């Protein structure tokens, strides 16, 4: 039974903002300043990332408003191109698209929770890490099994904490007594830095930090008036996060010497030490951990809706469509949470990220290309919302995705080939599902 449309704009905005602001903002800057040691080009990277995310958001909004159903790219690509293409996208979401970032968010939550509390369970740092990481995934999974309304309330509350934290950190970073000696204006040599391969490579890390701008399209079937709500959630959430990201990175650069940030994976904690001191940094680490719980929440809300839609369409995957009396896809939610825990236990964070990038960027590119394709194939299709700046926003986004995919194929070939292998596996499962359906129809005649 389809879920009632009870999700209003604030909760839809919360899932976009909450999913976007996650591990990337607290881990990317250290690698960027190591490769591009100047404030102006680093902030330019974050502005460019926001522009590209907004270009993607307005095009996703057009498709979702015209074809409103939960399931995200699985539904959209299946409708625009072919059910097999949609299944490939859904399989990617099912196997890596959501479980992988859930696992990564759990891992970062564990690191920040350990820094905040200083606790060590059973005298082992490794046991402590896994207890924190697995514990938060289990807790968020349980919360999202209650009801759709509960999911909305949890997401809105955690996202509010996260936004206040980011805004507070950004403001505090500009109030330090002894700021770092650097300028945000263009400096001699910045042009040469931006001409180096390190600049576009750093943009890939920024795009990862912005991932999640498409989150509201996954719950379109539960959103009240999706033609109105989803476009505003996608674009509004992206704009809010872009402003917060640029402000927070500027605050980190203003408050903390580049040498202290360079190469650090937990730049949020490093910057907090310079802004608030050691004790204050522990408090901030705890708030960052709460913010990462919001990311987990958004992923565990959106991801199961893809699995649910696949279960509704394919008898072979029918168990994933099972829902509670309140409309929560409980089997899909348990699957996503459980598979994320398996990934967390079997691989480390860099391996998880490297193995998922190519597949996810490919799906984003195909979906935005779907806007162009559908405009040409079905010009008379009712479009309650039309992408702002079309076709230029679509072309800008597609150009960036072609660059990212080319870079990944050249420099992360093994991981990219793994992504392609996973896609081929998806087509195999789709063929098996189609054969199963055909045999059942024949047997029932």
Phi, psi and omega per residue, in radians:
X1 nan 2.210 -3.130
X2 -1.094 2.590 -3.130
X3 -1.289 2.503 3.084
X4 -1.165 2.641 -3.119
X5 -1.472 1.618 -3.069
X6 -2.068 -0.051 -3.084
X7 -1.504 2.105 -3.120
X8 -1.673 3.087 -3.041
X9 -0.982 -0.792 -3.126
X10 -0.985 -0.744 3.138
X11 -1.232 -0.633 3.095
X12 -1.145 -0.716 3.039
X13 -1.072 -0.696 -3.092
X14 -1.114 -0.654 -3.130
X15 -1.211 -0.591 3.088
X16 -1.200 -0.945 -3.104
X17 -1.112 -0.760 -3.096
X18 -1.138 -0.653 3.120
X19 -1.288 -0.635 -3.103
X20 -1.211 -0.863 -3.064
X21 -1.369 1.721 -3.074
X22 -2.538 -2.344 -3.022
X23 -1.127 -0.575 -3.038
X24 -1.072 -0.734 -3.067
X25 -1.225 -0.466 -3.119
X26 -1.707 0.033 -3.114
X27 -2.296 -0.272 -3.005
X28 -1.431 -0.647 -2.977
X29 -1.018 -0.665 -3.115
X30 -1.030 -0.686 3.134
X31 -1.312 -0.550 -3.140
X32 -1.201 -0.820 -3.104
X33 -1.237 -0.378 3.052
X34 -1.191 -0.596 -3.109
X35 -1.666 -0.520 -3.098
X36 -2.282 1.408 -2.997
X37 -1.407 1.114 3.100
X38 -2.734 2.455 -3.000
X39 -1.193 -0.762 -3.046
X40 -1.061 -0.934 -3.137
X41 -1.135 -0.526 3.111
X42 -1.160 -0.818 3.108
X43 -1.146 -0.586 3.087
X44 -1.077 -0.640 3.077
X45 -1.008 -0.762 -3.107
X46 -1.240 -0.572 3.054
X47 -1.178 -0.784 3.122
X48 -1.062 -0.727 3.109
X49 -1.043 -0.717 3.106
X50 -1.154 -0.688 3.119
X51 -1.100 -0.789 -3.134
X52 -1.156 -0.694 3.092
X53 -1.094 -0.710 3.111
X54 -1.141 -0.664 3.084
X55 -1.082 -0.747 3.083
X56 -1.139 -0.708 -3.073
X57 -1.096 -0.770 -3.088
X58 -1.176 -0.549 3.118
X59 -1.340 -0.702 3.030
X60 -1.055 -0.670 -3.115
X61 -1.084 -0.681 3.124
X62 -1.087 -0.839 -3.120
X63 -1.108 -0.787 -3.068
X64 -1.184 -0.657 3.111
X65 -1.180 -0.600 3.137
X66 -1.363 -0.516 -3.062
X67 -2.258 1.158 -2.987
X68 -1.353 1.906 3.029
X69 -2.788 2.527 3.076
X70 -1.109 2.673 3.111
X71 2.229 -0.215 3.063
X72 1.071 -2.378 -3.062
X73 -1.093 -0.507 3.112
X74 -0.995 -0.840 3.125
X75 -1.239 -0.809 -3.036
X76 -1.133 -0.849 -3.104
X77 -1.209 -0.602 3.095
X78 -1.133 -0.629 3.131
X79 -1.351 -0.683 -3.042
X80 -1.372 -0.757 -3.050
X81 -1.861 -1.290 -3.092
X82 -2.861 2.562 3.122
X83 -0.941 -0.532 3.125
X84 -1.150 -0.641 3.112
X85 -1.195 -0.714 3.071
X86 -1.094 -0.712 3.129
X87 -1.123 -0.692 3.092
X88 -1.017 -0.777 3.112
X89 -1.124 -0.789 -3.136
X90 -1.098 -0.687 3.100
X91 -1.089 -0.720 3.099
X92 -1.066 -0.778 3.095
X93 -1.092 -0.717 -3.074
X94 -1.155 -0.704 -3.007
X95 -1.638 -0.618 -3.104
X96 -2.351 -0.573 -2.985
X97 -1.025 -0.664 3.086
X98 -1.867 -0.789 3.126
X99 -1.004 -0.655 -3.106
X100 -1.141 -0.922 3.098
X101 -1.148 -0.478 3.033
X102 -1.105 -0.789 3.124
X103 -1.103 -0.736 3.139
X104 -1.130 -0.755 3.113
X105 -1.107 -0.662 3.075
X106 -1.100 -0.679 3.129
X107 -1.148 -0.790 3.127
X108 -1.189 -0.640 3.063
X109 -1.014 -0.766 -3.134
X110 -1.062 -0.739 -3.130
X111 -1.114 -0.786 -3.110
X112 -1.276 -0.621 3.101
X113 -1.131 -0.686 3.107
X114 -1.144 -0.707 3.109
X115 -1.137 -0.643 -3.093
X116 -1.252 -0.713 -3.029
X117 -1.657 -0.534 -3.044
X118 1.272 0.158 -3.100
X119 -1.341 2.626 3.037
X120 -2.416 1.951 -3.077
X121 -1.462 2.346 3.099
X122 0.983 0.461 3.078
X123 1.159 0.369 -3.083
X124 -2.335 2.175 3.094
X125 -1.143 -0.616 -3.121
X126 -1.208 -0.751 3.097
X127 -1.086 -0.722 3.109
X128 -1.038 -0.785 3.137
X129 -1.009 -0.867 -3.081
X130 -1.221 -0.595 3.109
X131 -1.147 -0.761 3.095
X132 -1.111 -0.831 -3.035
X133 -1.163 -0.857 -3.136
X134 -1.192 -0.664 -3.121
X135 -1.059 -0.732 -3.111
X136 -1.247 -0.600 3.101
X137 -1.158 -0.759 3.120
X138 -1.108 -0.743 -3.120
X139 -1.104 -0.820 -3.137
X140 -1.167 -0.640 3.086
X141 -1.063 -0.784 3.141
X142 -1.086 -0.714 -3.130
X143 -1.109 -0.649 -3.100
X144 -1.410 -0.042 3.042
X145 -1.532 -0.104 -3.053
X146 -1.296 -1.073 3.130
X147 -2.967 2.875 3.095
X148 -1.105 -0.715 3.130
X149 -1.107 -0.696 3.104
X150 -1.114 -0.692 3.083
X151 -1.023 -0.764 3.128
X152 -1.103 -0.733 -3.125
X153 -1.188 -0.767 3.116
X154 -1.050 -0.808 -3.100
X155 -1.127 -0.756 -3.119
X156 -1.123 -0.764 -3.134
X157 -1.127 -0.828 -3.134
X158 -1.158 -0.636 3.134
X159 -1.192 -0.647 3.086
X160 -1.057 -0.760 3.074
X161 -1.019 -0.771 -3.093
X162 -1.123 -0.785 -3.121
X163 -1.121 -0.754 3.108
X164 -1.099 -0.665 3.108
X165 -1.098 -0.866 -3.112
X166 -1.086 -0.788 3.127
X167 -1.104 -0.724 3.119
X168 -1.142 -0.721 3.094
X169 -1.108 -0.740 -3.131
X170 -1.093 -0.777 3.131
X171 -1.145 -0.780 -3.112
X172 -1.100 -0.617 -3.133
X173 -1.086 -0.454 3.130
X174 -1.608 -0.014 -3.125
X175 -1.852 0.088 -3.125
X176 -1.148 2.601 -3.098
X177 -1.305 -0.598 -3.091
X178 -2.106 1.402 -3.102
X179 -1.241 2.848 3.081
X180 -1.203 2.585 -3.107
X181 -1.510 1.501 3.085
X182 -2.677 2.808 -3.121
X183 -2.066 2.530 3.091
X184 -1.530 -0.087 3.096
X185 -1.403 2.731 3.112
X186 -0.999 2.397 -3.117
X187 -2.055 2.719 3.030
X188 -0.960 2.295 -3.126
X189 1.730 -0.256 3.136
X190 -1.116 -0.658 3.116
X191 -1.062 -0.717 3.114
X192 -1.153 -0.665 3.112
X193 -1.097 -0.729 -3.108
X194 -1.273 -0.292 3.087
X195 -1.481 -0.203 -3.133
X196 -1.408 2.680 3.124
X197 -1.000 -0.449 -3.095
X198 -1.072 -0.509 -3.092
X199 -1.200 -0.967 3.111
X200 -1.161 -0.511 3.084
X201 -1.119 -0.713 3.107
X202 -1.114 -0.510 3.112
X203 -1.088 -0.543 3.120
X204 -1.113 -0.722 3.083
X205 -1.125 -0.640 3.116
X206 -1.146 -0.746 3.131
X207 -1.086 -0.601 3.058
X208 -1.114 -0.707 3.141
X209 -1.114 -0.505 3.134
X210 -1.529 -0.102 -3.109
X211 -1.058 2.513 -3.064
X212 1.977 -0.100 -3.135
X213 -1.135 -0.287 -3.141
X214 -1.667 0.174 -2.950
X215 -1.056 -0.642 -3.048
X216 -1.134 -0.423 -3.110
X217 -1.228 -0.328 -3.127
X218 -1.291 -0.401 -3.109
X219 -1.975 0.419 -3.068
X220 -0.994 -0.556 -3.141
X221 -1.239 -0.271 3.135
X222 -1.832 -0.011 -3.059
X223 -1.576 2.379 3.069
X224 -1.273 2.177 -3.120
X225 0.907 1.176 -3.047
X226 -1.051 -0.554 3.139
X227 -1.086 -0.521 3.097
X228 -1.588 -0.786 -2.950
X229 -1.345 -0.805 -3.020
X230 -1.089 -0.849 3.111
X231 -1.002 -0.716 -3.136
X232 -1.201 -0.611 3.103
X233 -1.193 -0.772 -3.106
X234 -1.127 -0.917 -3.078
X235 -1.308 -0.751 3.129
X236 -1.079 -0.773 3.109
X237 -1.090 -0.698 3.140
X238 -1.141 -0.730 3.130
X239 -1.122 -0.787 3.136
X240 -1.024 -0.811 -3.102
X241 -1.170 -0.656 3.116
X242 -1.059 -0.810 3.113
X243 -1.051 -0.793 -3.131
X244 -1.130 -0.722 -3.118
X245 -1.115 -0.825 -3.129
X246 -1.110 -0.755 -3.140
X247 -1.129 -0.737 -3.096
X248 -1.195 -0.739 3.115
X249 -1.163 -0.638 3.062
X250 -1.105 -0.685 3.119
X251 -1.151 -0.732 3.095
X252 -1.053 -0.769 -3.120
X253 -1.197 -0.607 -3.122
X254 -1.249 -0.610 -2.997
X255 -1.633 -0.379 -2.952
X256 -2.247 2.284 3.125
X257 -1.010 2.541 -3.141
X258 -1.013 -0.641 -3.121
X259 -1.082 -0.584 3.139
X260 -1.325 -0.508 -3.136
X261 -1.476 -0.520 -2.980
X262 -0.989 2.143 3.066
X263 1.360 0.024 -3.081
X264 -1.463 2.364 3.122
X265 -1.452 -0.458 -3.107
X266 -1.975 1.095 -3.064
X267 -1.101 -0.479 3.106
X268 -1.070 -0.759 3.139
X269 -1.238 -0.700 3.122
X270 -1.083 -0.818 -3.141
X271 -1.147 -0.685 3.126
X272 -1.086 -0.588 3.079
X273 -1.092 -0.699 3.129
X274 -1.287 -0.531 -3.087
X275 -1.455 -0.773 -2.981
X276 -2.011 -0.161 -3.016
X277 1.520 3.094 -3.022
X278 -1.110 -0.818 -3.107
X279 -1.171 -0.716 3.097
X280 -1.137 -0.595 3.132
X281 -1.127 -0.595 3.109
X282 -1.129 -0.716 3.100
X283 -1.103 -0.768 3.134
X284 -1.108 -0.687 3.108
X285 -1.043 -0.673 3.090
X286 -1.130 -0.702 3.113
X287 -1.194 -0.644 3.077
X288 -1.109 -0.704 3.098
X289 -1.043 -0.728 3.095
X290 -1.101 -0.664 3.096
X291 -1.136 -0.656 3.099
X292 -1.189 -0.523 3.034
X293 -1.079 -0.590 3.079
X294 -1.121 -0.696 3.081
X295 -1.074 -0.810 3.094
X296 -1.015 -0.754 -3.125
X297 -1.060 -0.815 -3.139
X298 -1.074 -0.720 -3.138
X299 -1.179 -0.674 -3.133
X300 -1.355 -0.213 3.001
X301 -1.504 -0.818 -3.040
X302 -1.335 -0.813 -3.014
X303 -0.972 -0.840 -3.123
X304 -1.070 -0.380 3.124
X305 -1.212 -0.519 3.047
X306 -1.184 -0.852 3.131
X307 -1.059 -0.682 3.120
X308 -1.081 -0.796 3.139
X309 -1.091 -0.671 3.101
X310 -1.133 -0.707 3.110
X311 -1.137 -0.591 3.110
X312 -1.201 -0.533 -3.052
X313 -1.634 -0.396 -3.029
X314 -2.233 2.040 -3.062
X315 -1.047 -0.565 -3.139
X316 -1.088 -0.491 -3.133
X317 -1.871 0.302 -3.033
X318 -0.937 -0.614 3.133
X319 -0.984 -0.491 -3.124
X320 -1.212 -0.263 -3.130
X321 -1.573 -0.056 -3.111
X322 -1.111 2.357 -3.114
X323 -2.224 2.791 3.015
X324 -1.373 3.062 3.128
X325 -1.133 -0.330 3.113
X326 -1.646 0.142 3.053
X327 1.510 0.183 3.134
X328 -1.478 2.219 3.091
X329 -1.292 1.470 -2.958
X330 -1.190 -0.672 -3.116
X331 -1.164 -0.753 3.133
X332 -1.163 -0.663 3.125
X333 -1.125 -0.775 3.102
X334 -1.127 -0.664 3.122
X335 -1.103 -0.828 -3.114
X336 -1.091 -0.806 3.126
X337 -1.120 -0.754 -3.125
X338 -1.155 -0.733 -3.135
X339 -1.175 -0.623 3.080
X340 -1.074 -0.699 3.120
X341 -1.139 -0.681 3.093
X342 -1.062 -0.808 3.109
X343 -1.052 -0.744 -3.124
X344 -1.056 -0.678 -3.088
X345 -1.381 -0.421 -3.037
X346 -1.734 -0.334 -3.052
X347 -2.461 2.786 3.077
X348 -1.661 3.007 -3.013
X349 -1.029 -0.869 -3.139
X350 -1.010 -0.678 3.128
X351 -1.122 -0.739 -3.128
X352 -1.108 -0.803 -3.116
X353 -1.123 -0.802 -3.087
X354 -1.102 -0.580 -3.070
X355 -1.389 -0.184 -3.054
X356 -1.950 -0.358 -2.990
X357 -0.999 -0.872 -3.024
X358 -1.065 -0.833 -3.105
X359 -1.059 -0.753 -3.066
X360 -1.208 -0.732 3.129
X361 -1.158 -0.610 3.106
X362 -1.100 -0.731 3.136
X363 -1.146 -0.731 3.103
X364 -1.036 -0.775 -3.118
X365 -1.118 -0.771 3.136
X366 -1.073 -0.655 -3.095
X367 -1.204 -0.761 3.108
X368 -1.182 -0.627 3.047
X369 -1.095 -0.510 3.101
X370 -1.054 -0.536 3.079
X371 -1.103 -0.818 3.126
X372 -1.087 -0.813 -3.101
X373 -1.076 -0.777 -3.086
X374 -1.241 -0.572 3.075
X375 -1.081 -0.650 -3.120
X376 -1.362 -0.720 -3.039
X377 -1.406 -0.652 -3.094
X378 -2.275 1.240 -3.089
X379 -1.127 -0.408 -3.096
X380 -1.641 0.070 3.109
X381 -1.081 2.276 3.097
X382 -1.042 2.220 3.139
X383 -2.166 1.632 -3.123
X384 -1.034 -0.468 3.070
X385 -2.321 2.337 3.077
X386 -1.981 2.406 -3.052
X387 -0.985 2.210 3.096
X388 -1.145 2.387 3.071
X389 1.306 0.188 3.124
X390 -1.115 2.415 0.106
X391 -1.614 0.020 -2.983
X392 -1.199 -0.643 3.115
X393 -1.132 -0.686 3.109
X394 -1.154 -0.771 -3.110
X395 -1.148 -0.689 3.109
X396 -1.093 -0.789 3.141
X397 -1.121 -0.785 -3.122
X398 -1.108 -0.680 3.108
X399 -1.078 -0.771 3.124
X400 -1.102 -0.711 -3.136
X401 -1.169 -0.650 3.078
X402 -1.073 -0.722 3.098
X403 -1.091 -0.819 -3.101
X404 -1.061 -0.797 -3.121
X405 -1.136 -0.673 3.116
X406 -1.115 -0.751 3.125
X407 -1.092 -0.777 -3.117
X408 -1.121 -0.683 3.116
X409 -1.135 -0.623 -3.110
X410 -1.384 -0.648 -2.973
X411 -1.913 -0.289 3.089
X412 -2.323 0.998 -3.002
X413 -1.092 -0.758 -3.092
X414 -1.067 -0.807 3.136
X415 -1.167 -0.670 3.134
X416 -1.142 -0.714 3.094
X417 -1.135 -0.577 3.057
X418 -1.095 -0.721 3.103
X419 -1.073 -0.735 3.113
X420 -1.159 -0.654 3.096
X421 -1.105 -0.702 3.099
X422 -1.105 -0.638 3.102
X423 -1.137 -0.727 3.099
X424 -1.113 -0.654 3.077
X425 -1.074 -0.648 3.114
X426 -1.070 -0.745 3.135
X427 -1.145 -0.594 3.074
X428 -1.131 -0.752 3.116
X429 -1.156 -0.667 3.117
X430 -1.078 -0.758 3.120
X431 -1.102 -0.703 3.118
X432 -1.124 -0.715 3.127
X433 -1.133 -0.708 3.128
X434 -1.149 -0.710 3.108
X435 -1.117 -0.755 3.109
X436 -1.017 -0.797 -3.125
X437 -1.108 -0.736 -3.129
X438 -1.127 -0.711 3.134
X439 -1.157 -0.687 3.127
X440 -1.132 -0.667 3.115
X441 -1.144 -0.715 3.125
X442 -1.124 -0.724 -3.113
X443 -1.184 -0.474 -3.077
X444 -1.524 -0.115 -3.121
X445 -1.312 nan nan
